[in-house]
Amino acid sequence: MATTGGDRPVAKTRLTGWGSRSLLFYAWFVGGIQILFLLGAVAFVMFGSRLQRAAIDANSQAQRLQLSNQVIHANFLDAQASIRGFVLTGQDRFLQSYYTERELFAANLSGARAFAWPGVVPGLEAQGDAAQAAFAFDDRAIIVPRGSARSAALIGQASVRSDLFVAANQRLQAQLARVTRSLAADSARSLGIGLTGSAIVLTVALMIPAALTAIILRWSLPPIIGNTKTVLRLAAGDHAARAVPGGPAEVRELSQSINVLADASDRLRAEQEESVRLSTVVTETAKRVRKHLDADGVTREAVMAIAQNLACDYVWVGLVSGTELTFPVGNREDWGLRRAVIESIPPEYFELAAGLYHQRASYCLNDLHSDEAELVLPGRIREVLLGLGGEALLFTPFGTGRELLGELTMLRSRPGMPWTPAEISAVESVAAEVGRGLDHARLYEQEKDLVERLKDLDRAKSDFLAAVSHDLRAPLTSIVGFAEMLDEDEQDPLSDRHRRMLAAIERNASRLDNLIDDLLTMSKIEMGTFETELRPVDLATVVRAAAGEIRATAEAKGVELGLSGPEEGLVVNGDQEQLDRALTNLLSNATKYTFRGGRVDVSARRDGGQAVVEIRDTGIGIPEKDQPSLFTRFYRASNVVHTSFPGTGLGLAIVRTIVSNHHGEVTLQSREGVGTTVTVRLPLAPDSAAAGEPAPVTDSATEPAARAAGTTRSLRQGAS
C-alpha cells in the first residue's frame, strides 16, 4: 500500500487487459453481446419456424396422400360396382362407368405415386398390384357370357382381389393417419421448442447485458463517488485530499486529472503564499528603511531584512562613488568582501551595474561552479565566493532617478536553493527602497545643513537687530531730550516756524521709537525671552486708553474714531502693558490704512466666558490671497507694498504673539476696497482671581492725560 498527500490509502495495481479498457469499450462489448443473443434468438425462431413449416408441409403431404388414397379407394370400388352392374344387367352405361373409373383410378394412383415418400410407396404398390389383378379378372368377366358360371367365377376372383386391395388401402390409410398424427405432434413439439428456446434466448439476451451493466456500474460507481467526495473535500479546504484511481480508463483519467489539478493548486497556493510573504517583507522593510534618515541605518535595515527573510547566508551592500565601491558600516565585518576582492573589481563592473540599474534588472548565477560563472566572475572574486561555500549569487543595483548609488550582493551557501523569480522581484523592490532611502538620507543631510545655516543666519540677524535697536535707542533718547528742552525753554522762546520743525522732529522720533520697540520685541520673541506677566486687568480700561492715544492721530488725518461704550468689569488675566501695545498697534493700523473721511470703530463686550474686542475700519482692505500670511513677521499685504504707506510688517506678528501668550485668539476678516475687521478674544478671569488681586487703575480723568504723554514715557522706558 502507498498513501497520497491525504489520509486515504491507495492500492498499487497494474491495470492490464480488461481492467485498462474504457467505458466506451465496455458499452460496445455489452451491445455486441446483446446483438449476438438477439441474432441467436432470431435464428432460433427462424429455425423453429422452418422445422414447423417442414412439419406442416409433411403433414399437408400426408393429408393429401390420405385424400388421394381415399379417392383411389373410391375409384376402385366404383369400378367394381360398375363391372358388377354390367355383368348383371348388361347395360353399356355400367361398362362405360367401369372404364371411366378405371382411368380415374390409374390417374389418381399415378398422382399419389408422384408425391408419395418412400415409406408409403410399398402400400401404394400393393394397392396397385391388387387392383390390377382385380381389373384383370374384371376384363375377362366382360368377354364371357353373362350369368355363366365362368363369369361368376371371374367376378369371385375379382372380389378376392378387391378384398386384398381394400386391406392394402386400409393399411396405407392407417399408416398415413399415424404419420399425420406424428407430424402434428412433431409440429406442436417444434413450435413449443421454438417458442421456449426463443424465450430463453431473449431472456438471456436481456439478462446478460443487464448483469454486465450492473457489474460495470458496481466497478465504476465507487471511483466516481470517490472522485466527487475528493472534489468536495478540496472545495471545502482539505488541500491534502487526493482521488484514488480505479475503474474504467475514463474514471482513472478523471482521478488523475483531479490529482494533477490539486497538485497544481497546491503549487499555485504555495507560490501565492510566498508572494504574499515576500510582499509583506518588502512592505515591512520599506517601513523600517523609511524610519532612518542616515545611510548606515538604511543599509543596516536592508541587510537585516534580506538575511532574515530570504534564507540568504551572506549579504553585502556596496555604495558606488564614481569608480569606487565602498561598504557602509552597517554590514557585518565577517560578511564584508576583502580588500583584495574590491581591488580586483574590473572597470567594466560599474558599466554593467549601471546598465542593469537602468533596466531595473538583476543578475543571477544559480550555480557558481558552472562555466558561466567562471567566464563572468573575476577569478579572485569567484575564489572568495567559493571559499565561503557559495552556491547561488544574486546581484541587484539600486539608485535614484538615473543615478546609480550602489548594489546588493547576496550569496547562498546551501545547495538546491536557487533564486526564484519571486525572490528576485522582492530583492529588486527592497533595492528600490534602499535607493529611495539613501536619496532621502542625502536630502535630509543637505536639508539639515541648510537648516543649521539658516538658524545661524537667523541668530545673527536677531543679534544684529537687538544690537542695532539698543544702539539706536541711546542717540534717539538724546534727540528727544534736547527737543523737549528746546520746547520748554522759556528764556529763549521759539518762533512758530521753529516750533513746526520741532514738532516734525518729535513725530519722526516717535515713529523711530515705535520701530525700535517692534524690533526689540521681535528680537525677544525670536530668542524666547519675551515674557508675559499675567494679573487681573480691566480690558475696558485698556481699550479706552488705546483709543484715547490714537484719537489725536485719527483727528489729524480726518478719520472718525468711534468707541462703543466698553463695559466695566471685563477683567482678564493679562499683562496690561502688552495688551495696551497690541490694541494700540491694531488701532494704529486701522487709522493708517483708512483715508480721510473714513471711520474706525472699536468695541468691547462680553461673550460667554470671553472678552471680545472688535476693531472695524473702512480702509483699503486686504486682498484675500494675502490674508493667510498676514500675521507672519515682515509680511505686508501686496496692495500696500508699492504705496506710500510706511511699515515693517512686524505689528500683526507681535499682536498674534501677545494674544497667544494670553491664551486668546485673533482673527481677521477683510475685503479689498471695503474695509477690515480684527477680532481679539481673551478668556475672562475667574471672579475669585479678580477679587484676590489689586484693582487696576481705571481713573478715566488721569488715564488720557497719561496717554497724552505716552511718547515721552515710551522713550524713557526704552532708555531704561
Helices and strands as residue ranges (DSSP letters): E 2-3, E 9-10, G 17-20, H 23-89, H 92-114, H 121-143, H 149-235, H 249-290, H 295-309, E 314-321, E 324-326, G 333-335, H 339-343, H 348-358, E 363-365, H 371-376, H 379-387, E 392-400, E 403-412, H 421-488, H 496-527, E 535-538, H 539-557, E 560-564, E 571-574, H 576-592, E 599-607, E 610-617, G 624-629, H 638-641, H 651-661, E 665-671, E 675-683, H 687-691, H 702-708, H 710-719
